[in-house]
Amino acid sequence: MTLLQGMIMGVVQGLTEFLPVSSSGHLALSRALLGAGPAEDLGFEVAVHAGTLIAVLVYYRIRILTIITESWSGKGEGRRWVLWIIVGTIPAGVIGIAFEDKIAALFNNITLVGAAWIFTALLLFISERYCREKTSAGKMGVWRAIAIGFAQALAIIPGVSRSGSTIGIGLLTGVNRRSAVDFAFILSLPSVGGAIILTIPHWLDGSVIFSIAHLVGGIAAFFSGYLAIALMIRVVSGGKMVWFALYCAVIGVAALFI
């Protein structure tokens, strides 16, 4: 991987991790178009995911600190937020560990990615059309957290947007727009962090190799990811997800012909 390839793919990762268009699908497609090597480049995966994780921590630093403080003191909605995050993380954690090897192979199947993009387009359109704003994330209850958690687990398939599926299911189950976005992005922290931790054995056996291109990709993912979070909040609040649905439909059909 060259420095330019690392930078381009880092920007792609940062933008598409938070915009509802599937970062995994875009990375798979970018590799195919740029000739950047196989999907099993763990060094690059760790670098860009670390970049997006830090972007969430920085953007939501005040909210996260509030959740921690309220959880410790027993006041406010902090403890409920922690409970919902734990419940929502379990499905993706179980599926990710159980099917780790099989998931990696999916990234090289562009036809599957295209079909998954079309599924994402349908979900975005339906959730925008039939969203019901009834409650905030802190008051949404266990069953909504479980539903959002399974939506995140489904996004393990490349082409299914993690942010799109979690926000979409949040809207369909009655979580208000801003809360749906905030919960979806904060919910990503345990999953992304856990995915990085799972690569530690590969670091120890020397199969993970880091390069300057990986570092550049991680930095690019951080800055583009931070901007994408701010943009996504505006898009969802303004009821404009239909444009991303159209984008996913078009690129999904295009991917089927690659």
N, C-alpha and C positions, 0 to 999 in steps of 0.2 A: 504494500500500500504506500502510495506517495503522499507527500505533505498536502498537495492539492486535493487528492481523493479523500484524505482524512478530514480536511476542513469542510469540504462539500458534504460529506456524509455526516459530519458532526452537526452542521447546520440543519440538515434534513432531520436528524434524530431529535434535535432540540425543538424544532417547530412542530413536527408531527407527533411527538410524544404527548403534547398537550392539545393541539388542534385535533378535532375528531375525524382524522383521516388515516390512522394506523401507522405508527412509527415502524413497526416490524415489517409491514407490507412495503413501505417506501424504502427501507433499508435493503430489503431483498431485491426490489426493482432497481435501486441505485447501484447495487453490486453488479447486477446483470448488465446495466447500461455502461458503467464505468470500467468494468473488468477489474474490480477491486479484490478479487479473490473469493474464496468460499465463505459461506455464512458462519462457519465454525471458527471465527477469529475472536477468541475469548478476550484477548487483550484489548481489542477495540470495543467490544461489547461492554466490558467493565469500565473503560474510560468514559464512553458517552453516557452510560447509565449513571455513573457517578456525577457527571456534569448536570444531568437533569435532576437528580436527587438533590444536589446542592442548590439548584435553582428554586425548587419547592421550599427548601428550608429557609432560604434567604427571603423569598417573596412572602411566605407565611410565618415569618419569625415571630411576629407579635401574636398572631392567632395561636400558634403552637405553644408559645410561652404561657398564654392565658389558659389553654387547656391543661397544661402541666400544673399551673398554680391552682386552678380551680379543683383539679383532681386531688391535689395534696390537701387542700383546705376543706374539701367536701362541699364547697359552695358553687353555685352556677351550674352550667351544663357540662363541665369538664369531664366528670366521671362517665356520663352517658356517651360523650364523644369517644372516650377511650374504649368503652364497651362496644360501640358500633364499629369502630375501626378494627378491633380484635375479631369480631364476628364476621365482618366483611373481608378480612384477610384470609380466613381459614380456607375457603374453597379454592382460591388461586394457589395457596401454599401447598395444599394436598395434591392438587392436579399437577402443579409444577414439579414437585418432587417425584411423583409416581411416573410421570411421562417425560422426564427431562430429555432422555436420548431421542425419543420419537419426535418431540417438538422441534429439535434442532434440524431434523431432516425436512420439516415442512417449509423452511425458509427457501429451499431450492426449488420448490414447486410453484412456479409463477401462475399456473392455471388455477390452483387452489387459492392463491392470494387474490386473483381477480374475482373469483366467486365470493370470497369473504368481503371484498370491498363492496360488492353489490349488496350483500347482506347488511353491511354497515350503513349504506345509503338508505335502505329501507327503514332501518331502525331510527336513524336520525329524522327522517321525514315523518314517521309515525309519532315519535316522541314530541316533535315540534307541533304537530297537528293536534294531538290529544293530551298535551300536558295538563296537569291539574295541580295548581299551587295551593296546598292545604296546610303544610307544616314546615318547620325548619329542620335542619339536619340534627340538631340536638334533641329534638322531640319526635323524631321519625319512627322510633320503635324498632324492635329486633327484626321483625319480618321484612321491613324495608331494607335494613342493613344486610340481611341474608340475600335478598334479591339483587342488590347492588354488588354484593360479593360474588355471586355466581356470574353476573355480567362481566366483572373483572376477570374471572376465571376463563370465560369464553374468549376473552381477548388474547389469550395465549396463542390462539390461531393467528398467524400472520395475515394481515388484511382486515381483521376485526379490530376496530379502534378501541383501546382501553378507555380513553377519556370519553369517546362517543358513546360506548355501551354503558358505562357507569353513570354518566350524566343523563343519558337517554332513559334508562330504567328509573333513575331518581325522579325525573320529571313525570314519567308515566305513573309512578306510585304516589305522587302528590307532594314531593319535596319542592320547595320553591326554588326558583332559578339560581339565585346567588348561592344558596346553601348547597344545592346539587353540585355546583362547580367546585366550591370550597371543599366539600367532603370527598369528591372524586379525586382531587389532586392530593389532599392530605392522606387519603387512603392508599395512594401509590407508594408512600414512603416505606412501609414495612415490606411490600412486595418487591420493590426495586432493591431495597437494602438487603432483603433475604436472598435475592437472585445473585447479588454481588458476593455475599457470604458463601453461597453454595459453590462458587468458583475457587475458594481458597485451596481445596485439595489439588486443583490443577496448578495453582501457583507453586505449591510445595513440590510437585513432581516435575516442575520445569516446563510444562506444556503451555503455560501462558507466557507469552513474550510481549513486553511493552516496548514501544518505539516512540520516536518524536512525533510521527504521524498520529499515533494514538492519543498523545497528549494534546496535540492541536485539535483533534476531533472532540476531545472532552471539553476543552475550553470553548470551542465553537458551540457545543451542545448546551453549555451553561448559559451563554449570552442569548442565543436564539430561543432557548427554553423559557428564560425569564420574560422575554418579550411576548412569547406565545401565551403564557399564562394570563398576562394583562389583556391581550387581544381576545382570548377565549371568554373571559369574564364579560367583556363588552358585547361579544357576539351572542352569548346565551341570554344575557340580560335584555338585549334588544330583539330577541326572537328571530335571529337570522341564521339558525343552523341549517335551514333548507338549502342554503348555498353550498354548504359542505356536503350535504346529501347529494346534490347534483354533481359536485366534483368527484365524489367517491364512485358514483354510478358511471361517470365518463371514464375515469381512470381504470375502473374495474373491467369495463368492457374492453378498453384498450389493452389491458394486461392479458386478457384471454387470447389476443392475437399475437403476442410476443413469442 
